[in-house]
Amino acid sequence: MTPEVRIIGINGLPEVTPGSDLAGLLAEAARAQGTPLQEGDVVVITQKVVSKTEGRLVDLSTITPSPLAERWAAEQGRPASLIELALRESRRVSRMDRGVLLTETHHGFYCVNAGVDTSNVPGDGMATLLPQDPDGSARTVRKGLRKATGHDVAVIITDSWGRPWREGITNFAIGAAGIGVLRDYRGMEDPYGHELHASVVAVVDELASAAELVMGKLDRVPAAIVRGYEYSSTTGTMQDLVRPAEQDLYR
């Protein structure tokens, strides 16, 4: 059979608040639009909606900036409270230059402002933080979807980041459950009989990026169903994607 993967945006999700039953809302929205979840689907969800349900919201007016945040924000024309919050959410700062604060989060991810974001958040001066345990968040949603639908599905939580040496942002996976995060081809032979030595595919990142095409940034579609992709259900975590420091040429 010709390989085929279908990606379906989940519309009609109401504005979520801390404590909302995200899994139940997703299952109902998918059912209402005529595409109920099926066994083996992959549900891709934006970080923003997960963070809202987990109460990872901060009023920037409550943040007292440090002298470092005040000084750098003034030099770069950035909000000092936002910079301070990003510093608090960081394990280390990789670069502070040209108005960009590139940090390593406590999860081990590298991104701008430690993932602190003010877009798509109701109210003035509010920011969202990344989930404290994105893999745990994915497991919770997966369990809830199984309860709501009776089907076993995989869950990927995503955020949009830039990439070194390339313009534009793309979706990356920051949390996953029920799916192997990497597909390792090392030791296998290509069609010409050559053994592969370095081919390890970041499956969850590829699915996250593909799903973003139907989710968009302005369309209020915070989740999507990837249907037809055959994935390994081997347990994996996002730490499997974090390159060890001793193997990192750029850290």
Phi, psi and omega in degrees: 000146177289127180300139180212136176233134179247139179238124186237120175290144177261108181266167170081013178285129179289166175298125182268156178227167179307128180093355179300148176278085186298316181299315180297320179294319179294316180298318181291319180295319178296320179294317183295329181271003175090013178231063181300151181298145180237160177304132177088358175295158169246123179259120181254127187231137177290146178303323187301315183288328176293314180298322178297315182292334180269002178073025179274060182239141181226133172276114185298338179291345179270357184265126175263112184292146174283164176304321179298313180296318179299312184295311184292320179297320179294319180295324187258357180070037180246156177295124183296323181294324178293318179295318179298316180296320178297320178296320179294329182273006185254143171278322177204157177258123180273321183202137172231102186199143173055037178079005182249129177250103181261120187229162169261124180284172178293345177277342185101004178277148173252121181199171180285135175057027178055026179081002177291131189216144179248001181276153178054038176234124180292146179092154179274141174074021178255145179227153174253150174251158174296152174304146179295322180225084185300323177296319177297321177298317180296320178296320179297314180295319180300315179298318179295323179291323177297319179294320185283331187242340185079004182250148176268116180233162173263156180229135175233131175255136189233161168215158182258124182227162172279174180227145178301138173070006180223140177283159176086158178252161176213160179285136173238152173280135174242350178205148181206153177208137177080012182213139174292127187283337180235149171241115188262116179258002182298137181090347177274164179252140175282176183301345181259007177086010179273131179285135178275136184242340187225008186273098174236114187266131177278083187303314185292329175292320180295319178292322178299315181294318179296318182295329182298337180297332178258351181269319177067183180250340186239001191263002180056044175241089189275002183206159179213157176254127171259119186240133176102354179274126180271111184241161174277135178269009177304132182297130176217160178232167180293341176295339175294339181266347181278116183289130179301146184304322183290347178255000185265117181280350190242352184288000000 
